[in-house]
Amino acid sequence: MSAQQQPNNPNPRTQAQIVIDHGGVVRAINAPALALFGYLEHELLGRPVDELVPDRFKGVHPDHRAAFLENPQPGRMGLDKCLWGRKKGGQEFPVDIHLSIK
């Protein structure tokens, strides 16, 4: 999963990227994502990705993740919705999320 504030930014070195496993655990995160969410790397590695999801969506996020894993369709998530991320301090901000699976 990757989150970014600039959806038209083609440079992967400046896009925020977060890798999670099938259980929703953060396995890798790049510097732009750390800066965007306000965390240090050791604070997120091995932690649930739900820590980056606003509280108001935490109840449904595991079901959405499970549905994706049942029928993976790589591409942009939530085309008809405004998606939100949650910074370390709790502030919410809009995100553009692209999903892929390996």
C-alpha contacts under 8 A as a table, 3 or more apart, distances in Angstrom:
res1	aa1	res2	aa2	distance
1	M	17	Q	6.72
1	M	18	I	5.49
1	M	19	V	5.68
1	M	20	I	6.77
1	M	97	I	6.69
1	M	98	H	5.93
1	M	99	L	4.73
1	M	100	S	6.40
2	S	15	Q	7.88
2	S	16	A	6.05
2	S	17	Q	4.16
2	S	18	I	5.06
2	S	19	V	7.25
2	S	97	I	5.51
2	S	98	H	5.58
2	S	99	L	6.74
3	A	15	Q	7.55
3	A	16	A	5.44
3	A	17	Q	5.98
3	A	18	I	7.17
3	A	33	A	7.32
3	A	95	V	5.81
3	A	96	D	5.52
3	A	97	I	4.68
3	A	98	H	6.94
4	Q	7	P	6.45
4	Q	15	Q	5.75
4	Q	16	A	5.12
4	Q	17	Q	7.57
4	Q	33	A	7.68
4	Q	95	V	5.74
4	Q	96	D	5.42
4	Q	97	I	6.78
5	Q	94	P	7.19
5	Q	95	V	5.58
5	Q	96	D	6.29
6	Q	9	N	5.50
6	Q	15	Q	7.78
6	Q	96	D	7.69
7	P	96	D	6.24
9	N	12	P	7.88
9	N	14	T	7.79
9	N	15	Q	7.07
10	P	15	Q	7.96
11	N	14	T	5.73
11	N	15	Q	6.56
12	P	15	Q	5.02
12	P	16	A	7.95
14	T	32	P	6.12
15	Q	32	P	6.22
15	Q	33	A	7.45
16	A	29	I	7.86
16	A	30	N	6.39
16	A	31	A	7.29
16	A	32	P	4.69
16	A	33	A	4.03
16	A	34	L	7.74
16	A	36	L	7.36
17	Q	29	I	5.86
17	Q	30	N	5.72
17	Q	32	P	7.43
17	Q	33	A	5.81
18	I	26	V	6.96
18	I	27	R	7.75
18	I	28	A	5.84
18	I	29	I	4.48
18	I	30	N	6.74
18	I	33	A	6.93
19	V	26	V	5.88
19	V	27	R	5.52
19	V	28	A	4.94
19	V	29	I	6.23
20	I	23	G	7.67
20	I	24	G	5.48
20	I	25	V	5.13
20	I	26	V	4.36
20	I	27	R	5.28
20	I	28	A	7.04
20	I	49	V	7.08
21	D	24	G	5.37
21	D	25	V	5.45
21	D	26	V	6.71
21	D	27	R	6.62
22	H	25	V	7.45
22	H	69	L	7.42
24	G	48	P	5.65
24	G	49	V	5.62
24	G	50	D	7.53
24	G	62	P	7.97
24	G	65	R	7.67
25	V	45	L	7.74
25	V	46	G	5.67
25	V	47	R	5.43
25	V	48	P	4.43
25	V	49	V	5.66
26	V	29	I	7.36
26	V	44	L	6.47
26	V	45	L	5.25
26	V	46	G	5.32
26	V	47	R	5.64
26	V	48	P	6.04
26	V	49	V	5.69
27	R	45	L	5.62
27	R	46	G	6.04
28	A	45	L	6.48
29	I	33	A	6.37
29	I	34	L	6.90
29	I	41	E	7.02
29	I	45	L	7.55
30	N	33	A	5.47
30	N	34	L	6.36
31	A	34	L	5.02
31	A	35	A	6.17
32	P	35	A	5.14
32	P	36	L	6.03
33	A	36	L	4.95
33	A	37	F	6.06
34	L	37	F	5.38
34	L	38	G	5.63
34	L	39	Y	5.14
34	L	40	L	6.13
34	L	41	E	6.69
35	A	38	G	5.01
35	A	39	Y	6.74
36	L	87	K	7.43
37	F	52	L	7.50
37	F	85	G	7.92
37	F	86	R	6.84
37	F	87	K	4.37
37	F	88	K	6.05
38	G	87	K	5.86
38	G	88	K	5.44
38	G	89	G	7.69
39	Y	43	E	6.27
39	Y	44	L	7.07
39	Y	87	K	7.90
39	Y	88	K	6.14
40	L	43	E	5.41
40	L	44	L	7.10
41	E	44	L	5.64
41	E	45	L	6.20
42	H	45	L	5.49
43	E	47	R	7.63
44	L	47	R	5.20
44	L	48	P	7.78
47	R	51	E	7.60
48	P	51	E	5.96
49	V	52	L	5.68
49	V	53	V	7.24
50	D	53	V	4.92
50	D	58	K	6.44
50	D	61	H	7.34
51	E	54	P	7.76
51	E	86	R	7.45
52	L	85	G	5.68
52	L	86	R	4.81
52	L	87	K	6.57
52	L	88	K	7.76
53	V	57	F	6.51
53	V	58	K	6.20
53	V	61	H	7.85
53	V	84	W	7.07
53	V	85	G	5.22
53	V	86	R	5.31
54	P	57	F	5.63
54	P	58	K	6.49
54	P	84	W	6.84
54	P	85	G	6.01
54	P	86	R	5.04
54	P	90	G	7.61
54	P	92	E	6.54
55	D	58	K	5.21
55	D	59	G	7.91
56	R	59	G	7.29
57	F	60	V	5.71
57	F	61	H	6.09
58	K	61	H	5.25
58	K	62	P	7.40
59	G	62	P	7.12
60	V	63	D	5.43
60	V	64	H	6.36
61	H	64	H	5.03
61	H	65	R	6.14
62	P	65	R	5.08
62	P	66	A	6.13
63	D	66	A	5.03
63	D	67	A	6.10
64	H	67	A	5.10
64	H	68	F	6.28
65	R	68	F	5.16
65	R	69	L	6.36
66	A	69	L	5.10
66	A	70	E	6.27
67	A	70	E	5.13
67	A	71	N	6.44
67	A	72	P	7.99
68	F	71	N	5.27
68	F	72	P	4.92
68	F	73	Q	6.99
69	L	72	P	5.25
72	P	100	S	7.84
72	P	101	I	7.13
73	Q	99	L	7.75
73	Q	100	S	7.55
74	P	98	H	7.29
74	P	99	L	5.08
74	P	100	S	4.56
74	P	101	I	6.84
75	G	98	H	5.17
75	G	99	L	5.25
75	G	100	S	6.59
76	R	79	L	6.59
76	R	96	D	7.54
76	R	97	I	5.84
76	R	98	H	4.22
76	R	99	L	6.23
77	M	96	D	7.60
77	M	97	I	5.53
77	M	98	H	5.73
77	M	99	L	6.66
78	G	81	K	5.04
78	G	82	C	7.08
78	G	83	L	6.84
78	G	97	I	7.89
79	L	82	C	7.95
82	C	94	P	6.77
82	C	95	V	7.71
83	L	94	P	5.62
83	L	95	V	5.49
83	L	96	D	6.71
83	L	97	I	7.78
84	W	92	E	6.28
84	W	93	F	5.42
84	W	94	P	4.40
84	W	95	V	5.30
85	G	92	E	5.56
85	G	93	F	5.40
85	G	94	P	6.15
85	G	95	V	5.99
86	R	89	G	7.90
86	R	90	G	5.62
86	R	91	Q	5.65
86	R	92	E	4.58
86	R	93	F	6.51
87	K	90	G	5.18
87	K	91	Q	5.27
87	K	92	E	6.30
87	K	93	F	7.74
88	K	91	Q	7.41
